[in-house]
Amino acid sequence: MSLPKIAEELIDLQKRKELTDTQIAFESHFSVEKLHQIKAGEFDPSDEDIKHLSAYLASKK
């Protein structure tokens, strides 16, 4: 099973910026649990979730 693109982008950001899940959750206003589920492919993010996370990722580039 492949991960959603947004999950891969979150993982890439974490590696590049050396951020913890807690830091990303705080900054993006998502729960740590929800981020874990997205990154593990256990949760299918809604279009609104993807839009919100994409905006967050764009702000971190």
CHARMM-style PDB file with segment names, atoms N, HN, CA, C and O in Angstrom:
ATOM      1  N   MET     1       0.842  -1.180   0.000  1.00  0.00      PROA
ATOM      2  CA  MET     1       0.000   0.000   0.000  1.00  0.00      PROA
ATOM      3  C   MET     1       0.885   1.239   0.000  1.00  0.00      PROA
ATOM      4  O   MET     1       1.806   1.359   0.807  1.00  0.00      PROA
ATOM      5  N   SER     2       0.598   2.143  -0.900  1.00  0.00      PROA
ATOM      6  HN  SER     2      -0.151   2.046  -1.556  1.00  0.00      PROA
ATOM      7  CA  SER     2       1.378   3.369  -0.933  1.00  0.00      PROA
ATOM      8  C   SER     2       0.702   4.448  -0.094  1.00  0.00      PROA
ATOM      9  O   SER     2      -0.519   4.466   0.067  1.00  0.00      PROA
ATOM     10  N   LEU     3       1.511   5.322   0.420  1.00  0.00      PROA
ATOM     11  HN  LEU     3       2.502   5.306   0.289  1.00  0.00      PROA
ATOM     12  CA  LEU     3       1.004   6.395   1.269  1.00  0.00      PROA
ATOM     13  C   LEU     3       0.441   7.517   0.404  1.00  0.00      PROA
ATOM     14  O   LEU     3       0.889   7.725  -0.723  1.00  0.00      PROA
ATOM     15  N   PRO     4      -0.541   8.239   0.938  1.00  0.00      PROA
ATOM     16  CA  PRO     4      -1.018   9.421   0.209  1.00  0.00      PROA
ATOM     17  C   PRO     4       0.124  10.417   0.039  1.00  0.00      PROA
ATOM     18  O   PRO     4       1.053  10.450   0.846  1.00  0.00      PROA
ATOM     19  N   LYS     5       0.052  11.216  -0.999  1.00  0.00      PROA
ATOM     20  HN  LYS     5      -0.702  11.190  -1.654  1.00  0.00      PROA
ATOM     21  CA  LYS     5       1.103  12.193  -1.282  1.00  0.00      PROA
ATOM     22  C   LYS     5       1.338  13.114  -0.090  1.00  0.00      PROA
ATOM     23  O   LYS     5       2.481  13.446   0.224  1.00  0.00      PROA
ATOM     24  N   ILE     6       0.267  13.524   0.570  1.00  0.00      PROA
ATOM     25  HN  ILE     6      -0.662  13.254   0.315  1.00  0.00      PROA
ATOM     26  CA  ILE     6       0.406  14.439   1.704  1.00  0.00      PROA
ATOM     27  C   ILE     6       1.208  13.788   2.832  1.00  0.00      PROA
ATOM     28  O   ILE     6       1.969  14.469   3.519  1.00  0.00      PROA
ATOM     29  N   ALA     7       1.044  12.485   3.025  1.00  0.00      PROA
ATOM     30  HN  ALA     7       0.425  11.932   2.467  1.00  0.00      PROA
ATOM     31  CA  ALA     7       1.808  11.768   4.053  1.00  0.00      PROA
ATOM     32  C   ALA     7       3.290  11.757   3.700  1.00  0.00      PROA
ATOM     33  O   ALA     7       4.142  11.974   4.562  1.00  0.00      PROA
ATOM     34  N   GLU     8       3.589  11.506   2.445  1.00  0.00      PROA
ATOM     35  HN  GLU     8       2.897  11.330   1.745  1.00  0.00      PROA
ATOM     36  CA  GLU     8       4.986  11.509   2.010  1.00  0.00      PROA
ATOM     37  C   GLU     8       5.610  12.886   2.174  1.00  0.00      PROA
ATOM     38  O   GLU     8       6.779  13.002   2.542  1.00  0.00      PROA
ATOM     39  N   GLU     9       4.829  13.934   1.900  1.00  0.00      PROA
ATOM     40  HN  GLU     9       3.879  13.839   1.601  1.00  0.00      PROA
ATOM     41  CA  GLU     9       5.333  15.298   2.056  1.00  0.00      PROA
ATOM     42  C   GLU     9       5.583  15.636   3.528  1.00  0.00      PROA
ATOM     43  O   GLU     9       6.559  16.311   3.853  1.00  0.00      PROA
ATOM     44  N   LEU    10       4.711  15.173   4.409  1.00  0.00      PROA
ATOM     45  HN  LEU    10       3.917  14.625   4.145  1.00  0.00      PROA
ATOM     46  CA  LEU    10       4.917  15.391   5.845  1.00  0.00      PROA
ATOM     47  C   LEU    10       6.184  14.704   6.332  1.00  0.00      PROA
ATOM     48  O   LEU    10       6.966  15.288   7.082  1.00  0.00      PROA
ATOM     49  N   ILE    11       6.383  13.470   5.908  1.00  0.00      PROA
ATOM     50  HN  ILE    11       5.748  12.995   5.299  1.00  0.00      PROA
ATOM     51  CA  ILE    11       7.568  12.712   6.302  1.00  0.00      PROA
ATOM     52  C   ILE    11       8.829  13.383   5.771  1.00  0.00      PROA
ATOM     53  O   ILE    11       9.834  13.475   6.475  1.00  0.00      PROA
ATOM     54  N   ASP    12       8.771  13.851   4.531  1.00  0.00      PROA
ATOM     55  HN  ASP    12       7.954  13.776   3.959  1.00  0.00      PROA
ATOM     56  CA  ASP    12       9.921  14.540   3.941  1.00  0.00      PROA
ATOM     57  C   ASP    12      10.245  15.818   4.713  1.00  0.00      PROA
ATOM     58  O   ASP    12      11.411  16.100   4.986  1.00  0.00      PROA
ATOM     59  N   LEU    13       9.213  16.590   5.065  1.00  0.00      PROA
ATOM     60  HN  LEU    13       8.265  16.360   4.843  1.00  0.00      PROA
ATOM     61  CA  LEU    13       9.426  17.809   5.848  1.00  0.00      PROA
ATOM     62  C   LEU    13      10.097  17.478   7.178  1.00  0.00      PROA
ATOM     63  O   LEU    13      11.042  18.151   7.590  1.00  0.00      PROA
ATOM     64  N   GLN    14       9.606  16.448   7.840  1.00  0.00      PROA
ATOM     65  HN  GLN    14       8.838  15.901   7.506  1.00  0.00      PROA
ATOM     66  CA  GLN    14      10.190  16.058   9.132  1.00  0.00      PROA
ATOM     67  C   GLN    14      11.666  15.747   9.004  1.00  0.00      PROA
ATOM     68  O   GLN    14      12.470  16.152   9.844  1.00  0.00      PROA
ATOM     69  N   LYS    15      12.021  15.030   7.954  1.00  0.00      PROA
ATOM     70  HN  LYS    15      11.368  14.701   7.272  1.00  0.00      PROA
ATOM     71  CA  LYS    15      13.423  14.661   7.761  1.00  0.00      PROA
ATOM     72  C   LYS    15      14.275  15.884   7.453  1.00  0.00      PROA
ATOM     73  O   LYS    15      15.356  16.056   8.017  1.00  0.00      PROA
ATOM     74  N   ARG    16      13.781  16.737   6.548  1.00  0.00      PROA
ATOM     75  HN  ARG    16      12.903  16.597   6.090  1.00  0.00      PROA
ATOM     76  CA  ARG    16      14.563  17.907   6.132  1.00  0.00      PROA
ATOM     77  C   ARG    16      14.743  18.920   7.252  1.00  0.00      PROA
ATOM     78  O   ARG    16      15.829  19.478   7.414  1.00  0.00      PROA
ATOM     79  N   LYS    17      13.698  19.164   8.022  1.00  0.00      PROA
ATOM     80  HN  LYS    17      12.817  18.711   7.891  1.00  0.00      PROA
ATOM     81  CA  LYS    17      13.727  20.201   9.050  1.00  0.00      PROA
ATOM     82  C   LYS    17      13.960  19.654  10.454  1.00  0.00      PROA
ATOM     83  O   LYS    17      14.030  20.415  11.419  1.00  0.00      PROA
ATOM     84  N   GLU    18      14.080  18.328  10.564  1.00  0.00      PROA
ATOM     85  HN  GLU    18      14.023  17.710   9.780  1.00  0.00      PROA
ATOM     86  CA  GLU    18      14.277  17.669  11.860  1.00  0.00      PROA
ATOM     87  C   GLU    18      13.200  18.089  12.865  1.00  0.00      PROA
ATOM     88  O   GLU    18      13.501  18.525  13.976  1.00  0.00      PROA
ATOM     89  N   LEU    19      11.951  17.946  12.449  1.00  0.00      PROA
ATOM     90  HN  LEU    19      11.707  17.592  11.546  1.00  0.00      PROA
ATOM     91  CA  LEU    19      10.808  18.295  13.285  1.00  0.00      PROA
ATOM     92  C   LEU    19      10.199  17.036  13.892  1.00  0.00      PROA
ATOM     93  O   LEU    19      10.194  15.973  13.272  1.00  0.00      PROA
ATOM     94  N   THR    20       9.698  17.169  15.086  1.00  0.00      PROA
ATOM     95  HN  THR    20       9.702  18.033  15.589  1.00  0.00      PROA
ATOM     96  CA  THR    20       8.991  16.051  15.719  1.00  0.00      PROA
ATOM     97  C   THR    20       7.516  16.114  15.329  1.00  0.00      PROA
ATOM     98  O   THR    20       7.028  17.134  14.843  1.00  0.00      PROA
ATOM     99  N   ASP    21       6.824  15.009  15.551  1.00  0.00      PROA
ATOM    100  HN  ASP    21       7.220  14.180  15.946  1.00  0.00      PROA
ATOM    101  CA  ASP    21       5.384  14.987  15.306  1.00  0.00      PROA
ATOM    102  C   ASP    21       4.677  16.032  16.153  1.00  0.00      PROA
ATOM    103  O   ASP    21       3.721  16.664  15.703  1.00  0.00      PROA
ATOM    104  N   THR    22       5.149  16.211  17.377  1.00  0.00      PROA
ATOM    105  HN  THR    22       5.926  15.698  17.742  1.00  0.00      PROA
ATOM    106  CA  THR    22       4.541  17.192  18.278  1.00  0.00      PROA
ATOM    107  C   THR    22       4.690  18.608  17.734  1.00  0.00      PROA
ATOM    108  O   THR    22       3.747  19.397  17.792  1.00  0.00      PROA
ATOM    109  N   GLN    23       5.870  18.935  17.206  1.00  0.00      PROA
ATOM    110  HN  GLN    23       6.636  18.294  17.159  1.00  0.00      PROA
ATOM    111  CA  GLN    23       6.079  20.260  16.636  1.00  0.00      PROA
ATOM    112  C   GLN    23       5.153  20.496  15.447  1.00  0.00      PROA
ATOM    113  O   GLN    23       4.535  21.554  15.334  1.00  0.00      PROA
ATOM    114  N   ILE    24       5.061  19.517  14.572  1.00  0.00      PROA
ATOM    115  HN  ILE    24       5.562  18.657  14.663  1.00  0.00      PROA
ATOM    116  CA  ILE    24       4.193  19.651  13.402  1.00  0.00      PROA
ATOM    117  C   ILE    24       2.735  19.769  13.838  1.00  0.00      PROA
ATOM    118  O   ILE    24       1.991  20.590  13.301  1.00  0.00      PROA
ATOM    119  N   ALA    25       2.327  18.962  14.796  1.00  0.00      PROA
ATOM    120  HN  ALA    25       2.931  18.295  15.232  1.00  0.00      PROA
ATOM    121  CA  ALA    25       0.941  19.009  15.276  1.00  0.00      PROA
ATOM    122  C   ALA    25       0.626  20.392  15.844  1.00  0.00      PROA
ATOM    123  O   ALA    25      -0.419  20.966  15.536  1.00  0.00      PROA
ATOM    124  N   PHE    26       1.509  20.919  16.658  1.00  0.00      PROA
ATOM    125  HN  PHE    26       2.358  20.453  16.908  1.00  0.00      PROA
ATOM    126  CA  PHE    26       1.298  22.235  17.256  1.00  0.00      PROA
ATOM    127  C   PHE    26       1.191  23.316  16.186  1.00  0.00      PROA
ATOM    128  O   PHE    26       0.286  24.149  16.218  1.00  0.00      PROA
ATOM    129  N   GLU    27       2.124  23.292  15.240  1.00  0.00      PROA
ATOM    130  HN  GLU    27       2.860  22.615  15.213  1.00  0.00      PROA
ATOM    131  CA  GLU    27       2.164  24.330  14.208  1.00  0.00      PROA
ATOM    132  C   GLU    27       1.025  24.206  13.205  1.00  0.00      PROA
ATOM    133  O   GLU    27       0.545  25.220  12.698  1.00  0.00      PROA
ATOM    134  N   SER    28       0.586  23.004  12.910  1.00  0.00      PROA
ATOM    135  HN  SER    28       0.976  22.180  13.322  1.00  0.00      PROA
ATOM    136  CA  SER    28      -0.446  22.792  11.887  1.00  0.00      PROA
ATOM    137  C   SER    28      -1.850  22.717  12.471  1.00  0.00      PROA
ATOM    138  O   SER    28      -2.831  22.710  11.728  1.00  0.00      PROA
ATOM    139  N   HSD    29      -1.954  22.662  13.797  1.00  0.00      PROA
ATOM    140  HN  HSD    29      -1.157  22.668  14.401  1.00  0.00      PROA
ATOM    141  CA  HSD    29      -3.241  22.570  14.498  1.00  0.00      PROA
ATOM    142  C   HSD    29      -3.957  21.246  14.218  1.00  0.00      PROA
ATOM    143  O   HSD    29      -5.186  21.195  14.162  1.00  0.00      PROA
ATOM    144  N   PHE    30      -3.180  20.187  14.044  1.00  0.00      PROA
ATOM    145  HN  PHE    30      -2.182  20.229  14.090  1.00  0.00      PROA
ATOM    146  CA  PHE    30      -3.704  18.822  13.934  1.00  0.00      PROA
ATOM    147  C   PHE    30      -3.284  18.074  15.185  1.00  0.00      PROA
ATOM    148  O   PHE    30      -2.294  18.431  15.823  1.00  0.00      PROA
ATOM    149  N   SER    31      -4.023  17.051  15.533  1.00  0.00      PROA
ATOM    150  HN  SER    31      -4.827  16.761  15.015  1.00  0.00      PROA
ATOM    151  CA  SER    31      -3.607  16.247  16.677  1.00  0.00      PROA
ATOM    152  C   SER    31      -2.447  15.339  16.263  1.00  0.00      PROA
ATOM    153  O   SER    31      -2.317  14.963  15.098  1.00  0.00      PROA
ATOM    154  N   VAL    32      -1.619  15.003  17.232  1.00  0.00      PROA
ATOM    155  HN  VAL    32      -1.725  15.309  18.178  1.00  0.00      PROA
ATOM    156  CA  VAL    32      -0.508  14.089  16.968  1.00  0.00      PROA
ATOM    157  C   VAL    32      -1.053  12.752  16.462  1.00  0.00      PROA
ATOM    158  O   VAL    32      -0.493  12.149  15.546  1.00  0.00      PROA
ATOM    159  N   GLU    33      -2.139  12.303  17.064  1.00  0.00      PROA
ATOM    160  HN  GLU    33      -2.593  12.793  17.808  1.00  0.00      PROA
ATOM    161  CA  GLU    33      -2.732  11.019  16.665  1.00  0.00      PROA
ATOM    162  C   GLU    33      -3.173  11.033  15.208  1.00  0.00      PROA
ATOM    163  O   GLU    33      -2.963  10.065  14.477  1.00  0.00      PROA
ATOM    164  N   LYS    34      -3.783  12.132  14.794  1.00  0.00      PROA
ATOM    165  HN  LYS    34      -3.954  12.918  15.387  1.00  0.00      PROA
ATOM    166  CA  LYS    34      -4.252  12.229  13.409  1.00  0.00      PROA
ATOM    167  C   LYS    34      -3.070  12.254  12.446  1.00  0.00      PROA
ATOM    168  O   LYS    34      -3.112  11.624  11.389  1.00  0.00      PROA
ATOM    169  N   LEU    35      -2.018  12.980  12.811  1.00  0.00      PROA
ATOM    170  HN  LEU    35      -1.984  13.491  13.669  1.00  0.00      PROA
ATOM    171  CA  LEU    35      -0.815  12.998  11.970  1.00  0.00      PROA
ATOM    172  C   LEU    35      -0.200  11.612  11.862  1.00  0.00      PROA
ATOM    173  O   LEU    35       0.210  11.200  10.777  1.00  0.00      PROA
ATOM    174  N   HSD    36      -0.131  10.886  12.975  1.00  0.00      PROA
ATOM    175  HN  HSD    36      -0.465  11.221  13.857  1.00  0.00      PROA
ATOM    176  CA  HSD    36       0.404   9.522  12.954  1.00  0.00      PROA
ATOM    177  C   HSD    36      -0.416   8.649  12.011  1.00  0.00      PROA
ATOM    178  O   HSD    36       0.136   7.886  11.218  1.00  0.00      PROA
ATOM    179  N   GLN    37      -1.726   8.766  12.102  1.00  0.00      PROA
ATOM    180  HN  GLN    37      -2.175   9.386  12.747  1.00  0.00      PROA
ATOM    181  CA  GLN    37      -2.603   7.948  11.259  1.00  0.00      PROA
ATOM    182  C   GLN    37      -2.435   8.293   9.784  1.00  0.00      PROA
ATOM    183  O   GLN    37      -2.426   7.401   8.937  1.00  0.00      PROA
ATOM    184  N   ILE    38      -2.303   9.560   9.475  1.00  0.00      PROA
ATOM    185  HN  ILE    38      -2.310  10.285  10.164  1.00  0.00      PROA
ATOM    186  CA  ILE    38      -2.094   9.968   8.082  1.00  0.00      PROA
ATOM    187  C   ILE    38      -0.768   9.424   7.575  1.00  0.00      PROA
ATOM    188  O   ILE    38      -0.701   8.856   6.485  1.00  0.00      PROA
ATOM    189  N   LYS    39       0.296   9.598   8.371  1.00  0.00      PROA
ATOM    190  HN  LYS    39       0.242  10.059   9.257  1.00  0.00      PROA
ATOM    191  CA  LYS    39       1.622   9.143   7.949  1.00  0.00      PROA
ATOM    192  C   LYS    39       1.723   7.625   7.854  1.00  0.00      PROA
ATOM    193  O   LYS    39       2.517   7.108   7.069  1.00  0.00      PROA
ATOM    194  N   ALA    40       0.936   6.914   8.635  1.00  0.00      PROA
ATOM    195  HN  ALA    40       0.291   7.334   9.273  1.00  0.00      PROA
ATOM    196  CA  ALA    40       0.953   5.448   8.608  1.00  0.00      PROA
ATOM    197  C   ALA    40       0.009   4.884   7.542  1.00  0.00      PROA
ATOM    198  O   ALA    40      -0.013   3.675   7.308  1.00  0.00      PROA
ATOM    199  N   GLY    41      -0.767   5.758   6.899  1.00  0.00      PROA
ATOM    200  HN  GLY    41      -0.749   6.739   7.090  1.00  0.00      PROA
ATOM    201  CA  GLY    41      -1.711   5.295   5.900  1.00  0.00      PROA
ATOM    202  C   GLY    41      -2.952   4.663   6.506  1.00  0.00      PROA
ATOM    203  O   GLY    41      -3.673   3.935   5.824  1.00  0.00      PROA
ATOM    204  N   GLU    42      -3.208   4.933   7.780  1.00  0.00      PROA
ATOM    205  HN  GLU    42      -2.622   5.524   8.334  1.00  0.00      PROA
ATOM    206  CA  GLU    42      -4.360   4.356   8.477  1.00  0.00      PROA
ATOM    207  C   GLU    42      -5.579   5.273   8.442  1.00  0.00      PROA
ATOM    208  O   GLU    42      -6.662   4.881   8.876  1.00  0.00      PROA
ATOM    209  N   PHE    43      -5.411   6.480   7.932  1.00  0.00      PROA
ATOM    210  HN  PHE    43      -4.531   6.798   7.579  1.00  0.00      PROA
ATOM    211  CA  PHE    43      -6.486   7.462   7.886  1.00  0.00      PROA
ATOM    212  C   PHE    43      -6.443   8.136   6.531  1.00  0.00      PROA
ATOM    213  O   PHE    43      -5.389   8.592   6.089  1.00  0.00      PROA
ATOM    214  N   ASP    44      -7.582   8.198   5.876  1.00  0.00      PROA
ATOM    215  HN  ASP    44      -8.439   7.827   6.235  1.00  0.00      PROA
ATOM    216  CA  ASP    44      -7.674   8.853   4.583  1.00  0.00      PROA
ATOM    217  C   ASP    44      -8.071  10.307   4.823  1.00  0.00      PROA
ATOM    218  O   ASP    44      -9.230  10.582   5.131  1.00  0.00      PROA
ATOM    219  N   PRO    45      -7.123  11.250   4.687  1.00  0.00      PROA
ATOM    220  CA  PRO    45      -7.443  12.646   4.991  1.00  0.00      PROA
ATOM    221  C   PRO    45      -8.491  13.201   4.038  1.00  0.00      PROA
ATOM    222  O   PRO    45      -8.506  12.875   2.851  1.00  0.00      PROA
ATOM    223  N   SER    46      -9.358  14.037   4.571  1.00  0.00      PROA
ATOM    224  HN  SER    46      -9.346  14.302   5.535  1.00  0.00      PROA
ATOM    225  CA  SER    46     -10.387  14.681   3.747  1.00  0.00      PROA
ATOM    226  C   SER    46      -9.733  15.730   2.854  1.00  0.00      PROA
ATOM    227  O   SER    46      -8.566  16.080   3.033  1.00  0.00      PROA
ATOM    228  N   ASP    47     -10.499  16.221   1.899  1.00  0.00      PROA
ATOM    229  HN  ASP    47     -11.447  15.938   1.753  1.00  0.00      PROA
ATOM    230  CA  ASP    47      -9.989  17.290   1.042  1.00  0.00      PROA
ATOM    231  C   ASP    47      -9.621  18.517   1.875  1.00  0.00      PROA
ATOM    232  O   ASP    47      -8.633  19.195   1.594  1.00  0.00      PROA
ATOM    233  N   GLU    48     -10.419  18.791   2.895  1.00  0.00      PROA
ATOM    234  HN  GLU    48     -11.221  18.240   3.124  1.00  0.00      PROA
ATOM    235  CA  GLU    48     -10.148  19.933   3.783  1.00  0.00      PROA
ATOM    236  C   GLU    48      -8.846  19.706   4.558  1.00  0.00      PROA
ATOM    237  O   GLU    48      -8.054  20.635   4.714  1.00  0.00      PROA
ATOM    238  N   ASP    49      -8.616  18.480   5.046  1.00  0.00      PROA
ATOM    239  HN  ASP    49      -9.260  17.725   4.920  1.00  0.00      PROA
ATOM    240  CA  ASP    49      -7.361  18.156   5.734  1.00  0.00      PROA
ATOM    241  C   ASP    49      -6.175  18.362   4.806  1.00  0.00      PROA
ATOM    242  O   ASP    49      -5.166  18.948   5.197  1.00  0.00      PROA
ATOM    243  N   ILE    50      -6.297  17.882   3.588  1.00  0.00      PROA
ATOM    244  HN  ILE    50      -7.117  17.406   3.270  1.00  0.00      PROA
ATOM    245  CA  ILE    50      -5.215  18.004   2.610  1.00  0.00      PROA
ATOM    246  C   ILE    50      -4.938  19.467   2.301  1.00  0.00      PROA
ATOM    247  O   ILE    50      -3.781  19.877   2.213  1.00  0.00      PROA
ATOM    248  N   LYS    51      -5.993  20.251   2.136  1.00  0.00      PROA
ATOM    249  HN  LYS    51      -6.933  19.917   2.208  1.00  0.00      PROA
ATOM    250  CA  LYS    51      -5.841  21.682   1.854  1.00  0.00      PROA
ATOM    251  C   LYS    51      -5.112  22.370   3.013  1.00  0.00      PROA
ATOM    252  O   LYS    51      -4.194  23.161   2.799  1.00  0.00      PROA
ATOM    253  N   HSD    52      -5.528  22.061   4.223  1.00  0.00      PROA
ATOM    254  HN  HSD    52      -6.274  21.418   4.397  1.00  0.00      PROA
ATOM    255  CA  HSD    52      -4.930  22.668   5.419  1.00  0.00      PROA
ATOM    256  C   HSD    52      -3.463  22.267   5.563  1.00  0.00      PROA
ATOM    257  O   HSD    52      -2.607  23.114   5.819  1.00  0.00      PROA
ATOM    258  N   LEU    53      -3.174  20.973   5.399  1.00  0.00      PROA
ATOM    259  HN  LEU    53      -3.869  20.285   5.191  1.00  0.00      PROA
ATOM    260  CA  LEU    53      -1.785  20.501   5.512  1.00  0.00      PROA
ATOM    261  C   LEU    53      -0.916  21.012   4.381  1.00  0.00      PROA
ATOM    262  O   LEU    53       0.263  21.293   4.592  1.00  0.00      PROA
ATOM    263  N   SER    54      -1.471  21.139   3.188  1.00  0.00      PROA
ATOM    264  HN  SER    54      -2.430  20.911   3.017  1.00  0.00      PROA
ATOM    265  CA  SER    54      -0.706  21.683   2.055  1.00  0.00      PROA
ATOM    266  C   SER    54      -0.300  23.125   2.317  1.00  0.00      PROA
ATOM    267  O   SER    54       0.820  23.527   2.001  1.00  0.00      PROA
ATOM    268  N   ALA    55      -1.209  23.904   2.896  1.00  0.00      PROA
ATOM    269  HN  ALA    55      -2.119  23.578   3.153  1.00  0.00      PROA
ATOM    270  CA  ALA    55      -0.891  25.292   3.245  1.00  0.00      PROA
ATOM    271  C   ALA    55       0.215  25.327   4.302  1.00  0.00      PROA
ATOM    272  O   ALA    55       1.131  26.145   4.233  1.00  0.00      PROA
ATOM    273  N   TYR    56       0.113  24.428   5.277  1.00  0.00      PROA
ATOM    274  HN  TYR    56      -0.631  23.762   5.334  1.00  0.00      PROA
ATOM    275  CA  TYR    56       1.152  24.356   6.310  1.00  0.00      PROA
ATOM    276  C   TYR    56       2.499  23.994   5.682  1.00  0.00      PROA
ATOM    277  O   TYR    56       3.508  24.636   5.975  1.00  0.00      PROA
ATOM    278  N   LEU    57       2.525  22.989   4.834  1.00  0.00      PROA
ATOM    279  HN  LEU    57       1.705  22.468   4.596  1.00  0.00      PROA
ATOM    280  CA  LEU    57       3.763  22.564   4.201  1.00  0.00      PROA
ATOM    281  C   LEU    57       4.361  23.687   3.359  1.00  0.00      PROA
ATOM    282  O   LEU    57       5.576  23.884   3.361  1.00  0.00      PROA
ATOM    283  N   ALA    58       3.524  24.416   2.647  1.00  0.00      PROA
ATOM    284  HN  ALA    58       2.537  24.256   2.646  1.00  0.00      PROA
ATOM    285  CA  ALA    58       4.007  25.528   1.819  1.00  0.00      PROA
ATOM    286  C   ALA    58       4.657  26.605   2.688  1.00  0.00      PROA
ATOM    287  O   ALA    58       5.619  27.245   2.264  1.00  0.00      PROA
ATOM    288  N   SER    59       4.141  26.806   3.884  1.00  0.00      PROA
ATOM    289  HN  SER    59       3.359  26.287   4.228  1.00  0.00      PROA
ATOM    290  CA  SER    59       4.702  27.831   4.777  1.00  0.00      PROA
ATOM    291  C   SER    59       6.065  27.419   5.345  1.00  0.00      PROA
ATOM    292  O   SER    59       6.807  28.271   5.834  1.00  0.00      PROA
ATOM    293  N   LYS    60       6.396  26.152   5.286  1.00  0.00      PROA
ATOM    294  HN  LYS    60       5.793  25.460   4.888  1.00  0.00      PROA
ATOM    295  CA  LYS    60       7.641  25.642   5.866  1.00  0.00      PROA
ATOM    296  C   LYS    60       8.769  25.503   4.836  1.00  0.00      PROA
ATOM    297  O   LYS    60       9.872  25.085   5.191  1.00  0.00      PROA
ATOM    298  N   LYS    61       8.515  25.841   3.586  1.00  0.00      PROA
ATOM    299  HN  LYS    61       7.620  26.181   3.298  1.00  0.00      PROA
ATOM    300  CA  LYS    61       9.550  25.659   2.554  1.00  0.00      PROA
ATOM    301  C   LYS    61      10.568  26.749   2.574  1.00  0.00      PROA
ATOM    302  OT1 LYS    61      11.500  26.738   1.769  1.00  0.00      PROA
TER     303      LYS     61
END
